[in-house]
């Protein structure tokens, strides 16, 4: 499989290159705004592979890559989507903090190529999502709070994974409500509270979801969903101790996506097969 990597000189990009080569995947294009001209294999610590870092997404157009793995920044993902679609390259993106414009660009690209966007590529995190969904549906009106911890240099907060967990809670509650009362309105989405401060932090809505972000040290990524009822509580936690889990997930997704028709996919689709 011919692979292009966008954000190649970053920590995730280097991990993808290193693990791709270990799996026999040919890294034919490496794009980054830093370390331009250097061999991406040397950056990844595996020695020269003959592919140098270039600055400019135009390289994706001529790389003839089957899949582009993107761990960059939202503005780069926005620009990448139409380029990859025109080149016929599937897209696996783990870039976090995407705005509506970038998400819409990926959706448009999915009309021509297979696209998978996930803020967290680890298999364990998606198992956590399933457990959270089942727990929320079973526990009814229990309070839900989500806490996430990342390294001190992470720029977006809360994490994309935490926001995905919020969506998981909302979907599970909506499905449970619809099942209990099929004719009820589906408009009552749970309000989200980002952090709590001051004297007005009491829960005003039993369905609200609280989210708190912690930043420090070199934490790769911890996420805990607190489910709290009267006299008891459940805490479901996923801890990533190596970025390799995300790179492995991205490459697993890339190998799966290369045989798929155009459309939008998720890691849940990958893990079902």
C-alpha positions, 0 to 999 in steps of 0.5 A, a space after each residue: 500500500 502506498 501511503 502519504 503522511 501529512 504532519 509527518 514530522 510531528 510526534 504522531 506522524 513519525 510514529 505512523 512512518 515508523 510503524 508503517 515501515 515495520 508493516 511493509 507499507 511504502 511511505 511515498 509522500 511526507 508533508 510537514 511545515 518543519 524539517 523540510 528536506 530531511 528524510 522522513 525515515 531518519 526523523 522517525 528513527 528508522 534510517 533513510 527510506 528515500 522519502 523526504 519531507 516536503 512543505 506543500 500539500 500539492 505533493 499529495 496530488 502527484 504521490 499516487 498514494 492509496 491512502 493519506 494519513 493526516 495528523 496535522 492541524 485543522 487548516 491543513 485538513 481543510 486544504 487536504 480534503 479536496 486535494 486527496 479527493 481529486 487525487 483519488 486517495 482515501 483519507 484517514 484523519 486523526 487531526 483534532 479541533 476541527 471546525 465545521 468548515 473542515 468537517 464539511 470539506 471531509 464530507 464533500 471529499 467522501 463523495 469521491 473517496 473513502 474518508 475516516 475521521 476520528 479524534 482517537 484511533 485506539 481500539 480501547 477507546 472505542 470499546 470504552 465508548 460502547 461501555 459508556 453507551 450501554 451504561 448510560 442507557 441502563 442507568 437512566 437519570 444518573 449524572 454524567 461528568 467527563 474528565 480528560 488529561 493531556 500533556 502540557 503542549 496540547 492546544 485544543 481543549 477539551 479533547 476531541 475524544 472528550 467531545 466524542 464521549 459527550 456525543 456518545 452520552 447524548 445519543 444513548 440518552 436519546 435512544 433510550 428516551 425514544 424507546 421509552 416514548 416513541 412519540 416524544 420529541 427528540 429535541 431535548 439534547 443534554 446541555 454541556 457544561 465546560 468546567 465549573 466555577 463560582 457559586 452557580 455550579 449546581 446542576 440546573 438540568 439533570 441531563 447536563 454533561 460536565 466536561 473538564 480538561 487538565 493539562 500537564 506533563 507528558 500525559 499521552 491521554 486519559 479519559 474518565 467518564 463518571 456516572 453518579 447516582 444516589 449512593 453509588 457511582 461508576 467510573 469508566 477510564 481509558 488511559 493511553 501510555 504510548 502514542 503508538 496505539 493511535 498510530 497502529 489504529 490509523 494504519 489499521 484504518 488505512 489498510 481497511 479503508 483502501 478497499 472501501 467505496 466512497 463514503 464517511 466511515 468511523 473506527 467503529 466500522 473498522 472494528 466490526 470487521 
